[in-house]
């Protein structure tokens, strides 16, 4: 799981440099976005910054849901 678009793009770049088959065009970041790359599933979440939490762009329920999804995926991988 990655927190924010910056981390999303960084992980995709690192995986591509490591020889993983990153889809083209590169998957777009979004809260709850998922992409399977090799044996990994990358899950995106808005960063829990004050800007995102104070404006309710990211709520506790949203973060709980994406964390639960990441835990579920980790249990199957």
C-alpha positions as CSV (number, residue, x, y, z in Angstrom):
1,X,0.0,0.0,0.0
2,X,1.2,3.5,-0.8
3,X,0.2,6.8,0.7
4,X,-0.2,9.5,-1.9
5,X,0.4,10.0,-5.6
6,X,4.1,10.7,-5.1
7,X,4.6,7.3,-3.5
8,X,2.4,5.6,-6.1
9,X,4.5,7.0,-9.0
10,X,7.8,6.2,-7.2
11,X,6.9,2.6,-6.6
12,X,5.8,2.2,-10.3
13,X,9.1,3.7,-11.4
14,X,11.2,1.5,-9.1
15,X,9.4,-1.7,-10.2
16,X,9.8,-0.8,-13.8
17,X,13.6,-0.2,-13.2
18,X,13.8,-3.5,-11.5
19,X,12.4,-5.2,-14.7
20,X,8.8,-5.7,-13.6
21,X,6.2,-5.5,-16.3
22,X,4.5,-2.2,-15.3
23,X,1.3,-1.7,-17.5
24,X,1.4,1.0,-20.2
25,X,0.0,3.5,-19.9
26,X,0.9,3.6,-16.2
27,X,-2.0,3.0,-13.9
28,X,-3.5,6.3,-12.5
29,X,-3.4,6.9,-8.8
30,X,-6.6,7.2,-6.8
31,X,-7.8,6.3,-3.4
32,X,-8.5,2.6,-3.4
33,X,-6.8,2.1,-6.8
34,X,-5.3,-1.3,-7.3
35,X,-2.9,-2.7,-9.9
36,X,-1.3,-6.1,-10.1
37,X,2.3,-6.1,-11.1
38,X,4.0,-9.5,-11.1
39,X,3.2,-11.2,-7.8
40,X,2.3,-7.8,-6.1
41,X,-0.8,-5.8,-5.8
42,X,-0.3,-2.1,-5.4
43,X,-3.0,-0.4,-3.4
44,X,-3.2,3.4,-3.4
45,X,-4.5,5.7,-0.6
46,X,-4.8,9.4,-0.2
47,X,-2.0,10.6,2.1
48,X,-3.3,11.2,5.7
49,X,-2.1,14.8,5.7
50,X,-3.9,17.6,7.5
51,X,-4.9,18.9,4.1
52,X,-6.7,15.7,3.2
53,X,-8.1,14.9,6.6
54,X,-9.3,18.4,7.5
55,X,-11.1,18.8,4.2
56,X,-12.6,15.3,4.5
57,X,-11.0,14.2,1.2
58,X,-9.8,11.3,3.4
59,X,-12.0,10.1,6.2
60,X,-11.2,7.6,8.9
61,X,-13.7,5.2,7.3
62,X,-12.0,5.5,3.9
63,X,-8.5,4.9,5.4
64,X,-9.9,1.9,7.4
65,X,-11.4,0.4,4.3
66,X,-8.2,0.7,2.2
67,X,-6.1,-0.7,5.1
68,X,-8.5,-3.6,5.4
69,X,-8.2,-4.3,1.7
70,X,-4.4,-4.2,1.9
71,X,-4.5,-6.7,4.9
72,X,-6.8,-9.0,2.9
73,X,-4.5,-8.9,-0.1
74,X,-1.4,-9.5,2.0
75,X,-3.0,-12.6,3.6
76,X,-3.5,-14.1,0.1
77,X,-0.1,-13.3,-1.3
